[in-house]
Amino acid sequence: MNASVLVCGAAFDGFSGELAGRTEIAVRDGVIVEIGPSVGRPDGARVIDLSERTVCPGFIDTHVHLTMDGSDIGRQTLDSSATKALKGLAIAREYLGYGFTTLRDLGSMDPEFPTVDLRNALDAGLAEGPRLIVAGHVISSTAGHGDMSGFYPPRWDLPVSAVADGTAQIRALVRREHAYGGDWIKTANAGGYFSVGDDPARTTWLDDEMDAVCSTARLLGMPVAVHTGGADACKQAIRAGARSLEHAYLIDEEGIEMARRDGVYVVPTMQMTKEDLAALHDGTLPEQAVWKFRRDSEHILNSQRLLAGSDIKIAFGTDCGMFPFSHGIREFSAMVDAGLTPLRALQAATSTAAEMLGRDDLGRLEPGARADIVAMPGNPLEDITVTSAVDFVMADGVVHRWPEGSDASAA
């Protein structure tokens, strides 16, 4: 038996608008078995003193790319599948130290399935890192956001993109993602800012093509995440049955109301916009993105404010990989800067993210939940920036990071 008791100064359970006071959490074999002001001390249990800290469920980042490097994506895409998986493992382990115990990886640019392999290795205990939920590739139209061909000379025919045109090709790609072990389907129905030759304001799937993605995924029991931009593209994805809208850069009030009505989640990746606008100001933004951000920056920020002012379901996601993973924790502050309350930002990274993923064993501190627990000094409901000071990380009952000078003695 592997047992621990965490003695906590305060606790956020993933839902509540106020912190619980002194709290003890009993963990056995990777699961929370008891929580309250005082719990028992099983024989041999390790007692962990977090009495000067606030604990909360492990953070969930629902939009990352462990095998992409946005700063050099054209060259990096040419790396072998093994290289991408090994680099992704190192990144995932480092990101775990910031408190991210679950990641949803939304697509690699590779002919094989490196993130599926990485997930399987982590699940089997062959490697140590956060829990992974994956979409193998970004299914895209020709010249859409997932089509990498614009980065290379036209004589090259590189099988790194999951590109389809027409409903039959699309259904075949969705089925391939299922056959090779994907958890989610990721598609793009609008252009992107960093991709070449497309426009985020324009829809890139026809309605029957978008419907083909979602209906085929639904048949196979796979939820669909949609990279989307313009207001019309957001609405198309909602009508087709997407579970999550990624970015939703230019969503309008009608689209927000449609998403609220249909229970669609939005992952607005607000820190990425800050990163991109800073790069635009510094003159370091890739050439293909400059004109798009100059045109859309105010619209993006306004759409983020509309989302923050609504009661739509917002899940925490960063798009790390397109910018450094070391900046991912800043998403909390970016969300609050856009108008979300600290409570809602914390829920976005815990209970709301878990709900979107269909995992009622994650994102909460309660008996029966997985023992994914992080701790930080201060009160994140009053000062969201303390999330950047996480110094204790437990995932599935295993401690991956300790506060300096902590007492981890056996009872």
C-alpha positions in Angstrom: 0.0 0.0 0.0 1.2 3.5 -0.9 -0.4 5.9 1.5 0.1 9.6 2.2 -1.6 12.3 4.4 -1.4 15.9 3.3 -1.7 18.5 6.0 -2.9 21.6 4.2 -3.3 25.2 5.3 -6.2 25.8 3.0 -7.9 24.0 0.1 -9.7 24.8 -3.2 -11.8 21.8 -4.2 -12.1 22.8 -7.8 -15.6 24.3 -7.5 -16.1 26.5 -4.4 -16.0 30.3 -4.3 -14.2 30.2 -0.9 -11.2 28.2 0.3 -11.7 25.6 3.0 -9.6 26.2 6.0 -7.1 23.7 7.5 -7.7 20.5 5.5 -6.2 17.0 5.6 -6.2 14.7 2.6 -5.6 11.0 2.8 -4.3 9.3 -0.3 -3.9 5.6 -1.0 -2.7 4.0 -4.2 -3.1 7.1 -6.2 -6.7 8.0 -5.1 -8.1 10.4 -2.5 -9.8 8.3 0.1 -10.7 10.8 2.8 -10.7 14.6 3.1 -11.7 16.8 6.0 -10.4 18.9 8.9 -8.7 15.8 10.3 -8.2 12.3 8.8 -6.6 9.1 10.2 -3.0 8.1 9.9 -2.7 4.6 8.2 0.3 2.6 9.3 3.3 3.6 7.3 1.6 6.6 5.8 3.9 9.5 4.8 2.8 12.8 6.3 3.4 15.8 4.1 3.3 19.2 5.8 1.7 21.8 3.5 0.3 23.8 6.4 1.6 27.0 5.0 0.1 26.5 1.6 -3.1 26.3 -0.4 -3.8 23.1 -2.2 -6.0 22.5 -5.2 -6.5 19.9 -7.9 -3.7 19.5 -10.4 -4.0 21.9 -13.3 -5.3 20.6 -16.6 -4.0 22.3 -19.8 -6.4 21.3 -22.6 -4.5 22.6 -25.5 -0.8 21.9 -26.0 1.5 20.6 -28.7 4.3 18.6 -27.2 5.8 17.7 -30.6 5.7 21.2 -32.2 8.1 24.1 -32.0 6.3 27.2 -33.2 9.5 29.2 -33.3 10.9 26.9 -36.0 8.0 24.7 -37.1 9.0 24.3 -40.8 12.3 22.7 -39.9 11.2 21.0 -36.7 8.5 19.2 -38.5 11.2 17.3 -40.4 12.5 15.6 -37.2 11.9 11.9 -36.8 8.9 10.6 -34.9 11.2 9.3 -32.2 12.9 12.6 -31.8 9.6 14.4 -31.4 8.4 11.9 -28.8 11.5 12.1 -26.8 11.6 15.9 -26.8 7.9 15.9 -26.0 8.6 13.7 -23.0 11.2 16.0 -21.6 8.9 19.0 -22.1 5.9 17.2 -20.5 8.0 16.3 -17.4 9.2 19.9 -17.0 5.6 21.2 -17.4 4.4 18.8 -14.7 6.7 20.7 -12.3 4.5 23.8 -12.9 1.5 21.9 -11.6 0.0 20.5 -14.9 -0.9 16.9 -14.1 -3.1 16.4 -17.2 -2.5 17.6 -20.8 -4.6 17.3 -23.9 -2.3 17.3 -26.9 -4.1 18.5 -29.9 -2.0 17.3 -32.8 1.4 16.6 -34.2 2.7 17.3 -37.6 4.2 13.9 -38.4 3.3 10.9 -40.6 3.2 8.6 -37.6 1.6 9.0 -34.1 4.3 10.1 -31.7 1.9 11.6 -29.1 -0.1 8.4 -29.0 3.1 6.4 -28.4 4.1 8.9 -25.7 0.7 8.6 -24.0 0.9 4.8 -24.1 4.4 4.9 -22.5 3.2 7.1 -19.7 0.1 5.0 -19.1 2.2 1.9 -18.9 4.7 3.4 -16.5 7.6 3.2 -18.9 8.1 6.9 -18.5 7.3 9.5 -15.9 5.2 12.5 -16.7 1.7 14.0 -16.7 -1.4 12.2 -17.9 -1.9 12.6 -21.7 -5.1 12.8 -23.7 -4.4 13.1 -27.4 -5.6 13.9 -30.8 -3.0 12.5 -33.2 -3.1 15.0 -36.0 -4.9 18.2 -37.2 -7.3 17.2 -39.9 -7.5 20.0 -42.4 -8.5 20.9 -45.9 -5.9 21.6 -48.6 -4.5 25.1 -47.9 -6.2 25.0 -44.5 -4.6 25.6 -41.1 -3.3 22.1 -40.8 -1.7 22.0 -44.3 2.0 22.4 -43.9 2.8 22.4 -47.6 3.1 26.2 -47.7 6.3 26.0 -45.6 8.2 24.0 -48.3 9.0 24.2 -52.0 6.2 23.0 -54.3 8.2 20.0 -55.5 8.3 18.5 -52.0 5.6 16.1 -51.1 6.0 15.6 -47.3 3.5 13.3 -45.6 3.3 15.4 -42.4 -0.2 16.9 -42.8 -3.6 15.2 -42.4 -5.2 16.8 -45.4 -8.5 15.9 -47.0 -11.0 17.4 -49.4 -14.5 16.0 -49.7 -16.5 14.0 -47.2 -15.1 10.5 -48.2 -11.5 11.6 -47.6 -12.5 13.2 -44.4 -14.3 10.2 -43.0 -11.3 8.0 -43.9 -8.9 10.3 -41.9 -11.2 10.4 -38.9 -11.4 6.6 -38.9 -7.6 6.4 -39.2 -7.2 8.6 -36.1 -9.5 6.2 -34.3 -7.8 3.1 -35.6 -4.4 4.3 -34.4 -5.4 5.2 -30.9 -6.5 8.9 -30.8 -8.7 10.0 -27.9 -10.1 13.1 -29.6 -10.4 14.4 -33.2 -8.8 17.7 -33.9 -9.7 19.6 -37.0 -9.4 23.2 -38.3 -12.3 24.9 -40.0 -10.6 28.3 -40.3 -7.2 29.6 -41.2 -4.5 30.4 -38.6 -2.1 33.2 -37.8 1.1 31.2 -38.1 0.2 29.0 -41.0 1.0 30.0 -44.6 -1.6 30.9 -47.2 -4.7 30.9 -45.1 -6.8 33.5 -43.2 -8.3 33.0 -39.7 -11.3 35.1 -40.7 -12.2 32.6 -43.5 -14.0 29.3 -43.1 -12.0 26.5 -44.8 -14.5 23.5 -44.5 -17.8 23.4 -46.5 -20.7 22.7 -44.2 -21.0 19.0 -45.4 -17.3 18.6 -44.8 -17.5 19.9 -41.2 -20.5 17.7 -40.7 -18.5 14.7 -42.0 -15.8 15.3 -39.4 -18.2 15.5 -36.5 -20.7 12.8 -37.5 -17.9 10.3 -38.2 -16.2 11.1 -34.9 -19.6 10.8 -33.1 -20.1 7.3 -34.6 -16.7 6.3 -33.2 -17.3 7.9 -29.8 -14.7 10.6 -30.2 -15.2 14.2 -29.2 -14.1 16.9 -31.6 -12.0 19.9 -30.9 -12.0 22.6 -33.6 -9.4 25.2 -34.3 -11.6 28.1 -35.3 -11.4 31.8 -35.9 -14.0 33.8 -37.7 -17.5 34.2 -36.3 -19.0 32.1 -39.1 -16.5 29.3 -38.6 -17.3 29.2 -34.9 -21.0 28.9 -35.6 -20.4 26.2 -38.3 -18.4 24.1 -35.7 -21.2 24.5 -33.1 -23.9 23.5 -35.6 -21.9 20.4 -36.6 -21.5 19.2 -33.0 -18.0 20.2 -31.9 -17.4 19.7 -28.2 -14.8 22.4 -27.9 -13.9 25.5 -29.9 -10.1 26.2 -29.8 -9.1 29.9 -29.8 -12.5 31.2 -31.2 -10.5 34.3 -32.1 -13.2 36.3 -33.7 -16.4 34.8 -32.1 -19.3 37.2 -31.8 -22.3 37.4 -29.4 -24.4 35.2 -31.5 -21.8 32.5 -31.6 -21.3 32.7 -27.8 -25.0 32.3 -27.2 -25.1 29.3 -29.6 -22.2 27.7 -27.7 -23.9 28.4 -24.3 -27.2 26.9 -25.5 -25.5 23.8 -26.9 -23.1 23.3 -24.0 -20.0 23.7 -26.2 -16.8 24.6 -24.4 -14.4 27.4 -25.5 -10.7 27.2 -25.0 -9.6 30.8 -25.7 -5.8 30.5 -25.3 -5.5 34.1 -24.1 -1.8 34.1 -23.2 -0.8 33.1 -26.7 -2.5 36.3 -28.0 -0.3 38.3 -25.5 2.8 36.5 -26.7 1.9 37.1 -30.4 1.1 40.8 -29.9 4.4 41.3 -28.0 6.2 39.7 -30.9 4.3 42.0 -33.3 5.5 45.0 -31.3 9.1 43.7 -31.1 9.2 42.9 -34.8 9.8 39.2 -34.3 6.5 37.8 -35.5 6.8 35.5 -38.5 6.1 37.4 -41.7 2.9 35.4 -42.6 1.4 36.4 -39.3 2.1 40.1 -39.3 -0.7 41.3 -41.5 -3.3 39.1 -39.9 -2.5 40.3 -36.4 -2.4 43.9 -37.5 -5.9 43.5 -38.9 -7.4 41.4 -36.1 -5.7 42.2 -32.8 -8.4 44.5 -31.5 -11.1 42.2 -32.6 -9.4 39.2 -30.8 -9.2 41.2 -27.6 -12.8 42.3 -27.9 -13.9 38.7 -28.4 -12.0 37.6 -25.4 -13.8 40.2 -23.3 -17.2 39.0 -24.7 -16.3 35.5 -23.6 -15.2 36.6 -20.2 -18.4 38.5 -19.7 -20.6 35.6 -20.7 -21.5 32.5 -18.7 -20.2 30.1 -21.4 -18.1 27.1 -20.3 -14.5 28.2 -20.6 -11.7 25.6 -20.3 -8.0 26.4 -19.6 -5.7 25.8 -22.6 -2.6 27.5 -23.8 -1.4 26.3 -27.2 2.1 25.8 -25.6 4.4 24.5 -28.2 3.5 27.5 -30.3 5.2 29.5 -27.6 7.4 28.3 -24.7 5.9 25.9 -22.2 7.6 27.9 -19.4 5.0 30.6 -20.1 2.0 28.4 -20.0 1.3 29.1 -16.3 0.7 32.8 -17.3 -2.6 31.7 -18.9 -4.3 32.2 -15.4 -3.3 35.9 -15.3 -4.2 36.4 -19.0 -7.7 35.0 -18.3 -8.1 37.4 -15.3 -6.8 40.3 -17.3 -9.4 39.6 -20.0 -12.2 39.8 -17.3 -12.6 36.4 -15.8 -12.7 36.1 -12.0 -9.9 34.2 -10.4 -12.4 31.6 -9.3 -13.6 31.0 -12.9 -10.0 30.8 -14.1 -9.2 28.2 -11.5 -12.3 26.3 -12.4 -11.3 26.4 -16.0 -8.1 24.6 -15.2 -9.7 22.1 -12.8 -13.4 21.1 -12.7 -14.5 22.7 -16.0 -11.5 21.2 -17.9 -12.2 17.8 -16.4 -15.9 18.0 -17.3 -15.0 18.9 -20.9 -12.7 15.8 -21.0 -15.4 13.6 -19.6 -13.3 12.8 -16.6 -15.2 12.9 -13.3 -12.1 11.5 -11.5 -10.0 14.7 -12.3 -10.2 18.4 -11.4 -11.6 18.0 -7.9 -10.5 17.3 -4.4 -12.9 14.7 -3.1 -12.9 11.0 -2.2 -12.7 8.8 -5.2 -10.8 11.4 -7.4 -7.3 10.8 -8.6 -4.7 12.2 -6.3 -3.6 15.0 -8.6 -2.8 17.7 -6.1 -0.7 20.9 -6.2 0.1 23.5 -3.6 1.2 27.1 -3.6 1.7 29.9 -1.0 -1.1 32.5 -0.9 -4.7 32.5 -1.9 -5.3 32.1 -5.6 -8.9 33.3 -5.3 -7.6 36.7 -4.2 -4.4 36.8 -6.2 -4.3 34.6 -9.3 -0.6 35.2 -9.7 0.3 32.8 -6.9 -0.5 30.0 -9.3 3.0 30.8 -10.7 4.5 29.8 -7.4 3.4 26.2 -7.2 6.1 24.3 -5.3 4.4 20.9 -4.6 3.1 18.6 -7.3 1.5 15.2 -6.8 0.2 13.2 -9.7 -1.7 9.9 -9.2 -0.4 9.9 -5.6 3.3 10.2 -6.6 5.1 13.4 -5.5 7.0 15.0 -8.4 8.0 18.3 -6.7 8.6 19.2 -3.1 8.7 22.6 -1.3 12.2 23.3 0.0 12.5 22.2 3.6 9.2 20.3 3.6 8.6 17.5 6.1 7.8 14.2 4.4 8.3 11.9 7.4 6.7 8.5 8.0 3.9 8.6 10.5 
